Every structure is written in structure tokens, then in C-alpha cells.
Amino acid sequence: MIRSLTFSDKRLGFPQANNLKYSNHSKLVLLLLFPFFEIKTSWHYADSALYRFLSCGKDIFYRLMNDASIDWRNLAYSLNTRLIRKVQNNSELDPSRPRCLIVDDTDLPKTGRRIELIGKIFSHVTHTSKLGFKGLFMGYHDGKSFFPLDFSLHGERGKNQSKPYGLTPSQGKKRYSKKRMKTSKGNERVSEYFVSKIESMVSMIRLAIAKGIRFDYVLTDSWFTCFEIIKFVVTRRIGCHFLGMIRMGKTRYGALGKSLTAKEIVDLLRRKKMIRRSKLLGYYYAETVVDFKGIQVRLYFCKASKKGNWNGIVSTNTELSFEQAYRIYSTRWSVEVFFKESKQHLGLGSCQAQDFDAQIASTTICMVQYNILAAIKRFNDYETLGELFRASQKETLKLTISEQIWLIIIELVAELSEIFNTDTETLMEKLFTENERLTKYLNFKNLPQAG
């Protein structure tokens, strides 16, 4: 699968390799293979089985990942869209399952206080502040599989003016800094750090459309549901819709001839006896079309029991029933699966490099690795990507052990040839031709021979 992924060095800003042995494509392939050979970082590369295929030092990888001229976003689109096409050309999609763009953020905690642009972020999971970045990710769900496409890293300045980003002035000065050309791709990614996630989300959706990604819905949770996003989505010429959770807060809608909040609307629907129960989903629900600042949207309210709290969903597709909206919105959970599996198996967010360009490179490589596994999963009978990852890692480790045994055999044969004063190749030929159990080792391709 990896062998089929090629790219143009010049178009993506990759530096021209001085030594053809260390081509950019070879280095990128090795970086993609790291987790499958239990290589945590470039520091551990020299001790791995991959070292014999490309005997280079860790600096080869660091220079590549720290290069501000590389267009990692364009590289990700180039490789990921190719994987998506490969999957779709070899599978039949259910037309009843709409294609969706899913946007969500996640915590990417770090340990190094000297990392470029590092700061404190507030985790809505643990309700505590921690050192790290906020990663905003956008992925494409084709009805069966989720493919992460784009991302941006953000910081949170906070309300304390004396401690911006949760750091004291002395801590802020100790962070790594790097000069970049204003026109470099690395400088563009640094600029994204300071913009709002809503603004970054709009830019990513616009780029996805320009790259040829077509979708039916944009799915978000309540943190990203706002008028700015809804207006942007409904004004796209490709004819897509927005579907997301809403907060039961102070936002007002034009409903039933009045200006009401979500809580007031559901109370009015309850008094009008418009509450129903879905036997299919086991939820109590109510729905109505409202005006949201000049845009017609349909609001859905649901709860699991009579005494439970109401949750709200908004959709710009006013023809959508509650059960259809619920089923489509449940697709959003696939981005949470991506966060969990990528952090657990592929090291998403584990990069501790001080250079911000390396943080961008590491996250991009992780997305491509996940999409490779997602593509292979579609062609094989694996229930989860975690199961596929463990199976792939098991095969690579099995190969590594076999190679080590092979090298030991060659060393023993070399020693024996010296003792019996004979040629090494002649002795090996006799051993393999007369022993069927050893003959199978001849099938290993491109193994380095010692002695």
C-alpha cells in the first residue's frame, strides 16, 4: 500500500537530496513504517531492523521534519485522496449513507516547556489545564470509513494578561524560536496557531472543496455550532448541509411567531403535545422548523427518558426526519475513534520535538498512517484498526526475528568455513541443498549477508 504512494519533491517543497541513497521518498516511507517496527522516535532508528535497509543517522529524519519549506498539508491531501480513491474504486458504497466532513478538536499534551509555541490548554475532558496544543482535525467519512484530511495546531491565550498561554514571561522567553521566511509553508502553519478554531475550520472546509472533496453534511459538536459556520456551509455551491449539536443556552431562534431560546422552544412544544417517542431509537423527541438569523433550520430535541435532560440538534436540511438526523449525526463518533486509536497505536501528539515544523510533520505522518490502515481494513476482515495494527506489527516483528536468525546462521557458517579451510559459499550451498528445513531461508529477499 505504501509502495503505491508517490509524490513530486519539487511540487511539495521537499529539498533536493544530495545523495540518491537517501531520497526524500525513502525517508518518508521509513517514517511511515516506524510504529509497525516499534520505533518510537528517530533516536531509536539505528537499533531497529529497518536500519539495514537505509543505514542513515537520526539527523536525516530531523532535517526533513524541521524543514519549513515542505508543504505537509499538500502532501497529506496528495496521499490521502489517492488512498480514498483506491478504496472507493474497489468497494460499493451505500447511497443511503451520506458522505460527511467531520470537524472536532482534541488535546495534544506535551512535556517539554521549551517546545516552540507551547502553552497551557484547558481540557474539557478532565476540566484541568495542561501543557500542550489543541489539535483541530477535519476528516472525511464516505459512509463506511473515516479518513482524516487536514488539521491545525492552536494555543489558548487565556484571560490572564500577565501569563499569556498560561506561562510566565520568563517561561515564554525560554521556548524555542526559529526564523522562517514569510512565504514559507512553515510560517503559514505558525500563523494558524494564533487564529480562532472557527476561522481555521472555515479555511479547511474551503480547501477540501477546492481539492475536489464532495460531501453531503458537515458534522460538529456543540462547541463548533455557530451562525458563522452554518452560513458558510449553506452558501457553498456544491449543495451541502450542516448538522450539529446545539447548546441549550441563550441563543434565540424565530419559532412559532416568537423569539425563543432552545429551552423555551422545547417547553412550548411540550405544552402543544408535540413530544413523540421513537421505538427504533428509544428516544423521546420533538422537532420544528425555526428561523436562525435569516436561515431556515430544523431543530431536533431528544432525551433518553422522561426525566432526562433535553439535547438539541440543528440541521440546515429541513426535510430530514429526527431518526435520519440522529443516524447521520452518530457518524461523528468516528472522529473520536480516530483520536483514541491514533494516540494509542500511532503516537498522535507524542512528538516532543522543539521545532513547530516537526510537530506539523509528525501529525501529518500520523494521519497518513491511519489512512493506510483504514484503506487496508476495507480490503481485509478486521473489526478494528487496533486489531489490524497489532497484526501488522506482529508480522514485521516475525520478519525481524527471522532476519536475526539468518544472520546468526551466516556467522556460524563463516566460522565453520575457516575451521574446515573451505570456501563460505561452497559450504552454504551444500548445507542448503541437503537440508530442506534451511532451504526456506533462501526466500528472504535483499537480506544483508555478513562474513
Phi and psi in degrees as a GROMACS rama.xvg file:
@    title "Ramachandran Plot"
@    xaxis  label "Phi"
@    yaxis  label "Psi"
@TYPE xy
-67.0282  -36.4344  ILE-2
-61.911  -27.1337  ARG-3
-79.5063  -8.2953  SER-4
-94.4264  110.047  LEU-5
-121.137  162.537  THR-6
-154.703  163.027  PHE-7
-95.5603  121.674  SER-8
-59.0707  -44.5211  ASP-9
-67.5003  -43.1673  LYS-10
-67.7402  -30.1294  ARG-11
-99.9908  5.42596  LEU-12
79.5746  14.2589  GLY-13
-70.8937  139.032  PHE-14
-66.6166  146.814  PRO-15
-70.1993  126.232  GLN-16
-72.5693  131.403  ALA-17
-72.8662  -30.6698  ASN-18
-117.951  120.238  ASN-19
-62.1098  -21.6787  LEU-20
-64.3371  -30.5212  LYS-21
-109.005  60.5002  TYR-22
-70.0826  154.755  SER-23
-63.1304  -35.3273  ASN-24
-63.9026  -42.5758  HIS-25
-63.7113  -41.4037  SER-26
-65.7253  -40.3946  LYS-27
-66.943  -39.981  LEU-28
-60.8025  -42.9551  VAL-29
-64.6553  -40.313  LEU-30
-62.5755  -36.6423  LEU-31
-67.5209  -28.31  LEU-32
-86.8889  -11.4958  LEU-33
-48.2015  -55.3621  PHE-34
-64.7047  -25.9361  PRO-35
-77.4553  -15.4414  PHE-36
-111.946  19.2203  PHE-37
55.6252  39.0271  GLU-38
-98.6215  110.67  ILE-39
-72.9882  -47.8404  LYS-40
-141.161  175.168  THR-41
-62.7311  -23.3729  SER-42
-61.4052  -31.6817  TRP-43
-91.8133  0.884677  HIS-44
-63.9472  -41.8093  TYR-45
-62.9215  -22.7133  ALA-46
-95.1766  6.15458  ASP-47
-99.3698  169.45  SER-48
-69.0853  -24.5376  ALA-49
-70.6538  -19.009  LEU-50
-59.3754  -30.6469  TYR-51
-72.8124  -19.4369  ARG-52
-85.2009  -30.8111  PHE-53
-145.974  95.2015  LEU-54
-81.8336  76.9529  SER-55
-124.845  164.313  CYS-56
-86.0857  172.103  GLY-57
-64.3512  -27.7098  LYS-58
-64.2994  -25.5587  ASP-59
-59.0328  -41.8696  ILE-60
-77.2391  -39.2339  PHE-61
-63.2604  -40.9776  TYR-62
-63.8675  -37.4754  ARG-63
-66.2891  -46.2246  LEU-64
-74.7037  -23.852  MET-65
-89.5071  -1.75458  ASN-66
-75.2551  115.866  ASP-67
-74.5946  -12.8085  ALA-68
-84.2332  -13.3255  SER-69
-75.8429  132.232  ILE-70
-90.0263  81.5336  ASP-71
-65.3969  -32.6102  TRP-72
-66.0572  -43.6284  ARG-73
-67.059  -37.0085  ASN-74
-62.1113  -44.856  LEU-75
-59.84  -45.1267  ALA-76
-64.3668  -40.2077  TYR-77
-61.2681  -44.7012  SER-78
-79.486  -42.5364  LEU-79
-70.0129  -40.3108  ASN-80
-66.1145  -31.5656  THR-81
-66.8884  -39.7024  ARG-82
-65.9899  -39.6928  LEU-83
-63.623  -43.9101  ILE-84
-63.9673  -39.3305  ARG-85
-61.5572  -40.6497  LYS-86
-68.7964  -46.7806  VAL-87
-68.7782  -29.0604  GLN-88
-73.0252  -16.4297  ASN-89
-116.29  16.9883  ASN-90
-149.429  157.171  SER-91
-102.191  125.879  GLU-92
-94.2144  145.418  LEU-93
-80.3474  115.936  ASP-94
-62.6897  -19.3058  PRO-95
-77.2105  -12.1508  SER-96
-100.581  108.724  ARG-97
-70.5959  155.252  PRO-98
-83.6618  138.826  ARG-99
-133.725  144.491  CYS-100
-98.3331  127.411  LEU-101
-117.583  128.329  ILE-102
-122.621  131.916  VAL-103
-159.847  162.547  ASP-104
-117.294  163.363  ASP-105
-148.663  157.839  THR-106
-81.2372  134.38  ASP-107
-120.609  81.4575  LEU-108
-68.0282  146.717  PRO-109
-128.697  165.073  LYS-110
-112.405  -23.7374  THR-111
-85.4897  121.525  GLY-112
-77.7975  -10.1961  ARG-113
-97.4551  3.10381  ARG-114
-63.903  138.666  ILE-115
-58.9346  130.2  GLU-116
65.6371  14.9263  LEU-117
-67.964  150.727  ILE-118
-165.579  179.859  GLY-119
-86.5501  137.858  LYS-120
-124.574  150.396  ILE-121
-95.3424  124.107  PHE-122
-89.7771  121.801  SER-123
-79.7774  -5.71434  HIS-124
-86.2548  -49.9525  VAL-125
-97.0045  -9.88756  THR-126
57.6991  38.7327  HIS-127
-135.043  161.911  THR-128
-93.3819  140.903  SER-129
-143.773  160.417  LYS-130
-78.3533  131.477  LEU-131
159.266  -159.305  GLY-132
-123.134  158.487  PHE-133
-98.235  122.372  LYS-134
-99.586  118.516  GLY-135
-97.5186  118.687  LEU-136
-118.278  144.771  PHE-137
-126.977  129.317  MET-138
-131.499  166.094  GLY-139
-115.732  127.812  TYR-140
-113.129  118.51  HIS-141
-90.816  9.04725  ASP-142
109.436  -19.768  GLY-143
-127.65  -43.4015  LYS-144
-128.606  154.499  SER-145
-105.393  131.42  PHE-146
-125.488  108.434  PHE-147
-64.3913  134.555  PRO-148
-112.412  -40.1362  LEU-149
-150.084  162.257  ASP-150
-160.946  165.965  PHE-151
-147.655  147.319  SER-152
-102.545  135.042  LEU-153
-130.582  159.271  HIS-154
-119.08  168.437  GLY-155
-122.929  110.506  GLU-156
-64.9849  -36.5805  ARG-157
83.3577  172.629  GLY-158
-92.0472  -17.1055  LYS-159
-79.7724  106.054  ASN-160
-65.9963  -28.0821  GLN-161
-78.7094  -16.619  SER-162
-132.072  71.2377  LYS-163
-62.5035  137.502  PRO-164
60.1743  23.1682  TYR-165
75.8685  11.9145  GLY-166
-117.103  146.303  LEU-167
-72.8232  161.146  THR-168
-54.4985  -39.1984  PRO-169
-68.1371  -37.8951  SER-170
-66.932  -37.8145  GLN-171
-64.6626  -36.8112  GLY-172
-71.7762  -25.8582  LYS-173
-78.7268  -11.6755  LYS-174
-66.3765  148.947  ARG-175
-63.8037  140.56  TYR-176
-132.769  153.705  SER-177
-148.173  136.484  LYS-178
-86.9104  130.244  LYS-179
-127.448  152.681  ARG-180
-67.0387  142.144  MET-181
-61.499  -27.7955  LYS-182
-91.8973  0.721232  THR-183
-74.4878  154.215  SER-184
-67.2379  -32.7618  LYS-185
-62.927  -37.1087  GLY-186
-67.3213  -32.9862  ASN-187
-64.0374  -40.7316  GLU-188
-70.4243  -33.8014  ARG-189
-64.7677  -40.1686  VAL-190
-62.9592  -33.9995  SER-191
-61.9064  -29.6425  GLU-192
-57.3351  -32.6196  TYR-193
-95.1018  -8.45454  PHE-194
-89.5837  163.518  VAL-195
-70.668  154.887  SER-196
-67.6507  -28.7176  LYS-197
-64.9481  -45.2869  ILE-198
-63.1867  -41.4909  GLU-199
-65.9218  -37.9832  SER-200
-62.2721  -43.697  MET-201
-60.8701  -43.7411  VAL-202
-62.86  -40.1288  SER-203
-68.4483  -40.6818  MET-204
-65.0903  -41.9165  ILE-205
-61.7385  -41.575  ARG-206
-67.2771  -39.8632  LEU-207
-59.1607  -42.3313  ALA-208
-64.6694  -41.6672  ILE-209
-64.8329  -28.7771  ALA-210
-82.9065  0.645502  LYS-211
94.0377  8.76098  GLY-212
-77.8622  123.26  ILE-213
-113.638  136.132  ARG-214
-146.956  162.864  PHE-215
-100.41  -32.5857  ASP-216
-138.992  149.658  TYR-217
-106.968  122.893  VAL-218
-109.725  132.308  LEU-219
-143.156  164.233  THR-220
-88.6203  -174.372  ASP-221
-67.1462  -21.3243  SER-222
-68.0908  -24.2615  TRP-223
-111.85  -2.82812  PHE-224
-78.623  113.917  THR-225
-153.726  166.704  CYS-226
-63.0674  -36.4819  PHE-227
-60.0103  -44.9116  GLU-228
-69.161  -44.0129  ILE-229
-60.9656  -45.2182  ILE-230
-63.313  -40.6657  LYS-231
-63.0395  -43.9638  PHE-232
-66.3906  -46.0312  VAL-233
-70.9559  -16.9855  VAL-234
-91.7681  3.24226  THR-235
-75.6559  142.041  ARG-236
-74.1821  -15.6615  ARG-237
-77.0364  -5.85841  ILE-238
74.9443  50.1574  GLY-239
-104.302  169.062  CYS-240
-126.916  163.741  HIS-241
-108.515  140.966  PHE-242
-144.607  118.116  LEU-243
-157.796  164.024  GLY-244
-72.8712  153.781  MET-245
-123.832  157.854  ILE-246
-87.6905  142.017  ARG-247
-84.3677  60.9936  MET-248
-111.318  -139.218  GLY-249
-93.6606  -3.58421  LYS-250
-60.5973  134.115  THR-251
-107.163  145.629  ARG-252
-128.593  151.167  TYR-253
-84.0617  103.897  GLY-254
-135.75  132.603  ALA-255
53.4518  37.8807  LEU-256
79.0059  9.36316  GLY-257
-132.085  165.958  LYS-258
-101.104  106.611  SER-259
-127.839  153.759  LEU-260
-82.3201  171.702  THR-261
-61.0393  -41.1397  ALA-262
-64.795  -39.3261  LYS-263
-68.103  -35.3625  GLU-264
-66.0966  -46.568  ILE-265
-68.1433  -32.2028  VAL-266
-66.5098  -39.2837  ASP-267
-66.9602  -40.2096  LEU-268
-64.9624  -35.3771  LEU-269
-67.1033  -41.9861  ARG-270
-66.6609  -30.5356  ARG-271
-83.9067  5.83799  LYS-272
57.2954  46.5419  LYS-273
-104.832  14.0369  MET-274
-82.1342  130.426  ILE-275
-123.975  170.715  ARG-276
-126.775  129.34  ARG-277
-90.5668  112.395  SER-278
-66.8747  -31.8167  LYS-279
-65.4207  -42.4257  LEU-280
-100.397  -19.0314  LEU-281
75.0652  29.0067  GLY-282
-119.666  146.941  TYR-283
-85.8859  138.083  TYR-284
-150.007  160.705  TYR-285
-147.131  151.5  ALA-286
-147.312  152.092  GLU-287
-162.699  153.149  THR-288
-89.9083  131.429  VAL-289
-131.112  169.855  VAL-290
-104.119  123.26  ASP-291
-115.274  90.9152  PHE-292
54.6452  43.2094  LYS-293
94.9625  -2.90397  GLY-294
-113.179  127.972  ILE-295
-76.8522  121.204  GLN-296
-132.598  159.947  VAL-297
-109.209  128.323  ARG-298
-99.9448  136.623  LEU-299
-120.261  133.665  TYR-300
-120.81  135.487  PHE-301
-146.668  154.04  CYS-302
-153.981  153.933  LYS-303
-79.7374  -25.6046  ALA-304
-141.81  169.809  SER-305
-64.6876  -31.767  LYS-306
-94.6983  -0.354742  LYS-307
-75.6188  173.128  GLY-308
-87.991  144.814  ASN-309
-76.8878  138.691  TRP-310
-115.38  148.178  ASN-311
-118.835  144.235  GLY-312
-129.666  141.36  ILE-313
-121.226  141.671  VAL-314
-139.839  139.459  SER-315
-82.233  -8.9536  THR-316
-90.4368  96.5815  ASN-317
-72.8491  -8.515  THR-318
-89.4699  -3.72057  GLU-319
-79.2722  131.173  LEU-320
-79.5984  166.923  SER-321
-61.5364  -45.8778  PHE-322
-63.5619  -37.8747  GLU-323
-66.2518  -44.3677  GLN-324
-62.5013  -42.1954  ALA-325
-63.5753  -42.9384  TYR-326
-65.9152  -41.2669  ARG-327
-67.3828  -43.5448  ILE-328
-65.7238  -29.352  TYR-329
-62.1938  -18.6718  SER-330
-63.143  -24.8715  THR-331
-59.7136  -22.3544  ARG-332
-64.016  -20.8437  TRP-333
-63.1971  -28.0218  SER-334
-72.074  -31.6958  VAL-335
-68.6083  -36.087  GLU-336
-64.5289  -39.9711  VAL-337
-59.7599  -45.8831  PHE-338
-60.0273  -47.2782  PHE-339
-64.9867  -50.2208  LYS-340
-70.5795  -35.9389  GLU-341
-68.882  -38.7987  SER-342
-69.4508  -36.4793  LYS-343
-76.7021  -41.3738  GLN-344
-107.84  -30.5294  HIS-345
-110.447  -1.75896  LEU-346
75.1522  31.8302  GLY-347
-59.8141  123.566  LEU-348
82.6744  -1.14784  GLY-349
-84.804  -9.6003  SER-350
-63.6654  128.985  CYS-351
-113.006  18.2995  GLN-352
-63.2925  143.667  ALA-353
-74.8144  -29.4109  GLN-354
-75.7892  128.884  ASP-355
-64.7344  -31.3428  PHE-356
-62.5896  -36.6976  ASP-357
-67.94  -33.8874  ALA-358
-64.2681  -41.524  GLN-359
-64.3179  -45.4162  ILE-360
-62.3123  -45.5892  ALA-361
-61.4461  -42.7237  SER-362
-67.5689  -38.7552  THR-363
-62.988  -45.684  THR-364
-61.2702  -38.6431  ILE-365
-62.8058  -41.1042  CYS-366
-62.5588  -43.7134  MET-367
-64.5449  -41.3883  VAL-368
-59.2396  -43.4635  GLN-369
-63.4721  -41.1525  TYR-370
-68.6295  -33.8  ASN-371
-62.4358  -45.4516  ILE-372
-64.1864  -39.9631  LEU-373
-62.9347  -38.7219  ALA-374
-67.8231  -43.3067  ALA-375
-65.6642  -37.2696  ILE-376
-60.6349  -34.1878  LYS-377
-68.622  -25.217  ARG-378
-97.0539  -5.36042  PHE-379
-132.052  162.264  ASN-380
-90.4403  73.7353  ASP-381
-116.867  133.684  TYR-382
-74.0282  -37.6354  GLU-383
-133.803  159.759  THR-384
-69.1355  -30.2068  LEU-385
-62.0522  -41.6583  GLY-386
-63.4297  -42.2101  GLU-387
-64.3868  -41.6531  LEU-388
-61.1957  -45.7284  PHE-389
-65.1182  -36.7684  ARG-390
-66.8221  -41.8425  ALA-391
-64.9137  -42.3343  SER-392
-65.8583  -37.8102  GLN-393
-62.0995  -40.757  LYS-394
-66.3689  -40.7736  GLU-395
-68.3627  -37.3494  THR-396
-69.0003  -35.3984  LEU-397
-61.8126  -41.2828  LYS-398
-64.2948  -40.5407  LEU-399
-61.9066  -45.1531  THR-400
-63.0857  -42.1417  ILE-401
-62.0585  -39.5715  SER-402
-65.1006  -38.8251  GLU-403
-65.0816  -40.9993  GLN-404
-62.3144  -41.1132  ILE-405
-60.6626  -43.8852  TRP-406
-66.6466  -36.2523  LEU-407
-64.9648  -42.0931  ILE-408
-60.1702  -43.2446  ILE-409
-65.1629  -39.323  ILE-410
-65.1596  -40.0763  GLU-411
-63.5866  -42.5952  LEU-412
-63.438  -38.8052  VAL-413
-62.8877  -40.9  ALA-414
-65.8966  -42.8694  GLU-415
-64.0155  -37.5356  LEU-416
-64.0556  -33.8071  SER-417
-70.5773  -39.5291  GLU-418
-64.6055  -44.0919  ILE-419
-89.6495  3.23618  PHE-420
54.2301  51.5513  ASN-421
-132.599  168.511  THR-422
-74.7583  138.452  ASP-423
-62.3224  -44.9657  THR-424
-63.7668  -39.569  GLU-425
-64.4622  -42.6591  THR-426
-65.2317  -40.9226  LEU-427
-64.4473  -40.5173  MET-428
-61.7938  -41.0071  GLU-429
-66.6616  -41.511  LYS-430
-62.2534  -45.2387  LEU-431
-76.2544  -35.5624  PHE-432
-74.666  -22.5561  THR-433
-103.281  -1.65592  GLU-434
-133.055  108.597  ASN-435
-66.6814  -30.6091  GLU-436
-68.0103  -27.5493  ARG-437
-88.7987  -18.5426  LEU-438
-61.4854  -31.3591  THR-439
-62.5216  -24.2494  LYS-440
-71.2471  -14.695  TYR-441
-69.4156  -16.5356  LEU-442
-78.188  -13.9515  ASN-443
-67.1708  130.928  PHE-444
-101.51  136.185  LYS-445
60.6818  32.7728  ASN-446
-84.2276  135.737  LEU-447
-69.4529  134.97  PRO-448
-103.371  132.614  GLN-449
-107.401  156.408  ALA-450
